[in-house]
């Protein structure tokens, strides 16, 4: 029976595989959004990134009742489907402007 050390090719290959798996898992977790009753909920930061807006603009959209939201305690979350619906409802096609 051979003694395996950290310098053994077999061990090095396993360590590299574990490192790649860990990196991939971290990437998945970074973008993971849990589903609750078939609905994905987004944080304010997620919505700002999605819409390319500032936190202040997001606050204004809430104040103006443009975006629906859920407030539980001090935490505000948004249904992803609500955001997509608002985007669809406010879509302006270039075809309409050309006519």
C-alpha positions as protocol buffer text, in pm:
chain_id: "A"
residue {
  index: 1
  type: UNK
  ca { x: 0 y: 0 z: 0 }
}
residue {
  index: 2
  type: UNK
  ca { x: 145 y: 334 z: -109 }
}
residue {
  index: 3
  type: UNK
  ca { x: 146 y: 635 z: 119 }
}
residue {
  index: 4
  type: UNK
  ca { x: -44 y: 927 z: -33 }
}
residue {
  index: 5
  type: UNK
  ca { x: 88 y: 1274 z: 42 }
}
residue {
  index: 6
  type: UNK
  ca { x: -26 y: 1619 z: -64 }
}
residue {
  index: 7
  type: UNK
  ca { x: 229 y: 1604 z: -345 }
}
residue {
  index: 8
  type: UNK
  ca { x: 83 y: 1286 z: -499 }
}
residue {
  index: 9
  type: UNK
  ca { x: -77 y: 1343 z: -841 }
}
residue {
  index: 10
  type: UNK
  ca { x: -394 y: 1171 z: -729 }
}
residue {
  index: 11
  type: UNK
  ca { x: -432 y: 1398 z: -425 }
}
residue {
  index: 12
  type: UNK
  ca { x: -350 y: 1711 z: -627 }
}
residue {
  index: 13
  type: UNK
  ca { x: -619 y: 1615 z: -884 }
}
residue {
  index: 14
  type: UNK
  ca { x: -878 y: 1565 z: -607 }
}
residue {
  index: 15
  type: UNK
  ca { x: -787 y: 1896 z: -444 }
}
residue {
  index: 16
  type: UNK
  ca { x: -825 y: 2079 z: -775 }
}
residue {
  index: 17
  type: UNK
  ca { x: -1161 y: 1911 z: -835 }
}
residue {
  index: 18
  type: UNK
  ca { x: -1280 y: 2008 z: -486 }
}
residue {
  index: 19
  type: UNK
  ca { x: -1164 y: 2367 z: -542 }
}
residue {
  index: 20
  type: UNK
  ca { x: -1354 y: 2387 z: -875 }
}
residue {
  index: 21
  type: UNK
  ca { x: -1667 y: 2239 z: -715 }
}
residue {
  index: 22
  type: UNK
  ca { x: -1648 y: 2483 z: -425 }
}
residue {
  index: 23
  type: UNK
  ca { x: -1614 y: 2777 z: -666 }
}
residue {
  index: 24
  type: UNK
  ca { x: -1913 y: 2654 z: -870 }
}
residue {
  index: 25
  type: UNK
  ca { x: -2127 y: 2608 z: -557 }
}
residue {
  index: 26
  type: UNK
  ca { x: -2038 y: 2961 z: -441 }
}
residue {
  index: 27
  type: UNK
  ca { x: -2143 y: 3100 z: -781 }
}
residue {
  index: 28
  type: UNK
  ca { x: -2473 y: 2911 z: -769 }
}
residue {
  index: 29
  type: UNK
  ca { x: -2545 y: 3029 z: -414 }
}
residue {
  index: 30
  type: UNK
  ca { x: -2463 y: 3389 z: -505 }
}
residue {
  index: 31
  type: UNK
  ca { x: -2742 y: 3390 z: -765 }
}
residue {
  index: 32
  type: UNK
  ca { x: -2981 y: 3151 z: -589 }
}
residue {
  index: 33
  type: UNK
  ca { x: -3326 y: 3281 z: -510 }
}
residue {
  index: 34
  type: UNK
  ca { x: -3546 y: 3052 z: -303 }
}
residue {
  index: 35
  type: UNK
  ca { x: -3890 y: 2971 z: -437 }
}
residue {
  index: 36
  type: UNK
  ca { x: -4188 y: 2992 z: -203 }
}
residue {
  index: 37
  type: UNK
  ca { x: -4521 y: 2863 z: -336 }
}
residue {
  index: 38
  type: UNK
  ca { x: -4383 y: 2887 z: -689 }
}
residue {
  index: 39
  type: UNK
  ca { x: -4287 y: 3254 z: -645 }
}
residue {
  index: 40
  type: UNK
  ca { x: -3940 y: 3404 z: -638 }
}
residue {
  index: 41
  type: UNK
  ca { x: -3892 y: 3700 z: -403 }
}
residue {
  index: 42
  type: UNK
  ca { x: -3626 y: 3963 z: -466 }
}
residue {
  index: 43
  type: UNK
  ca { x: -3451 y: 4201 z: -231 }
}
residue {
  index: 44
  type: UNK
  ca { x: -3431 y: 4573 z: -302 }
}
residue {
  index: 45
  type: UNK
  ca { x: -3071 y: 4524 z: -410 }
}
residue {
  index: 46
  type: UNK
  ca { x: -3180 y: 4255 z: -657 }
}
residue {
  index: 47
  type: UNK
  ca { x: -3448 y: 4484 z: -804 }
}
residue {
  index: 48
  type: UNK
  ca { x: -3204 y: 4775 z: -832 }
}
residue {
  index: 49
  type: UNK
  ca { x: -2962 y: 4552 z: -1020 }
}
residue {
  index: 50
  type: UNK
  ca { x: -3234 y: 4410 z: -1242 }
}
residue {
  index: 51
  type: UNK
  ca { x: -3375 y: 4750 z: -1337 }
}
residue {
  index: 52
  type: UNK
  ca { x: -3043 y: 4938 z: -1326 }
}
residue {
  index: 53
  type: UNK
  ca { x: -3179 y: 5194 z: -1082 }
}
residue {
  index: 54
  type: UNK
  ca { x: -3057 y: 5343 z: -754 }
}
residue {
  index: 55
  type: UNK
  ca { x: -3198 y: 5264 z: -411 }
}
residue {
  index: 56
  type: UNK
  ca { x: -3346 y: 5613 z: -405 }
}
residue {
  index: 57
  type: UNK
  ca { x: -3528 y: 5555 z: -735 }
}
residue {
  index: 58
  type: UNK
  ca { x: -3661 y: 5226 z: -602 }
}
residue {
  index: 59
  type: UNK
  ca { x: -3788 y: 5412 z: -294 }
}
residue {
  index: 60
  type: UNK
  ca { x: -3960 y: 5665 z: -522 }
}
residue {
  index: 61
  type: UNK
  ca { x: -4123 y: 5384 z: -724 }
}
residue {
  index: 62
  type: UNK
  ca { x: -4262 y: 5244 z: -397 }
}
residue {
  index: 63
  type: UNK
  ca { x: -4381 y: 5587 z: -280 }
}
residue {
  index: 64
  type: UNK
  ca { x: -4551 y: 5649 z: -617 }
}
residue {
  index: 65
  type: UNK
  ca { x: -4714 y: 5303 z: -611 }
}
residue {
  index: 66
  type: UNK
  ca { x: -4533 y: 5205 z: -930 }
}
residue {
  index: 67
  type: UNK
  ca { x: -4389 y: 4884 z: -786 }
}
residue {
  index: 68
  type: UNK
  ca { x: -4583 y: 4657 z: -554 }
}
residue {
  index: 69
  type: UNK
  ca { x: -4389 y: 4525 z: -255 }
}
residue {
  index: 70
  type: UNK
  ca { x: -4424 y: 4327 z: 64 }
}
residue {
  index: 71
  type: UNK
  ca { x: -4304 y: 4467 z: 394 }
}
residue {
  index: 72
  type: UNK
  ca { x: -4247 y: 4231 z: 682 }
}
residue {
  index: 73
  type: UNK
  ca { x: -4111 y: 4416 z: 980 }
}
residue {
  index: 74
  type: UNK
  ca { x: -3838 y: 4638 z: 841 }
}
residue {
  index: 75
  type: UNK
  ca { x: -3764 y: 4409 z: 545 }
}
residue {
  index: 76
  type: UNK
  ca { x: -3905 y: 4489 z: 200 }
}
residue {
  index: 77
  type: UNK
  ca { x: -3920 y: 4225 z: -71 }
}
residue {
  index: 78
  type: UNK
  ca { x: -4065 y: 4214 z: -421 }
}
residue {
  index: 79
  type: UNK
  ca { x: -4232 y: 3936 z: -617 }
}
residue {
  index: 80
  type: UNK
  ca { x: -4033 y: 3869 z: -932 }
}
residue {
  index: 81
  type: UNK
  ca { x: -4359 y: 3809 z: -1123 }
}
residue {
  index: 82
  type: UNK
  ca { x: -4486 y: 4156 z: -1018 }
}
residue {
  index: 83
  type: UNK
  ca { x: -4169 y: 4319 z: -1152 }
}
residue {
  index: 84
  type: UNK
  ca { x: -4200 y: 4133 z: -1482 }
}
residue {
  index: 85
  type: UNK
  ca { x: -4570 y: 4227 z: -1510 }
}
residue {
  index: 86
  type: UNK
  ca { x: -4492 y: 4596 z: -1454 }
}
residue {
  index: 87
  type: UNK
  ca { x: -4221 y: 4581 z: -1721 }
}
residue {
  index: 88
  type: UNK
  ca { x: -4459 y: 4416 z: -1969 }
}
residue {
  index: 89
  type: UNK
  ca { x: -4740 y: 4664 z: -1895 }
}
residue {
  index: 90
  type: UNK
  ca { x: -4505 y: 4958 z: -1954 }
}
residue {
  index: 91
  type: UNK
  ca { x: -4338 y: 4821 z: -2265 }
}
residue {
  index: 92
  type: UNK
  ca { x: -4339 y: 5071 z: -2549 }
}
residue {
  index: 93
  type: UNK
  ca { x: -4267 y: 4926 z: -2889 }
}
residue {
  index: 94
  type: UNK
  ca { x: -4072 y: 5128 z: -3144 }
}
residue {
  index: 95
  type: UNK
  ca { x: -4325 y: 5017 z: -3405 }
}
residue {
  index: 96
  type: UNK
  ca { x: -4599 y: 5228 z: -3242 }
}
residue {
  index: 97
  type: UNK
  ca { x: -4381 y: 5539 z: -3254 }
}
residue {
  index: 98
  type: UNK
  ca { x: -4298 y: 5500 z: -3622 }
}
residue {
  index: 99
  type: UNK
  ca { x: -4662 y: 5490 z: -3734 }
}
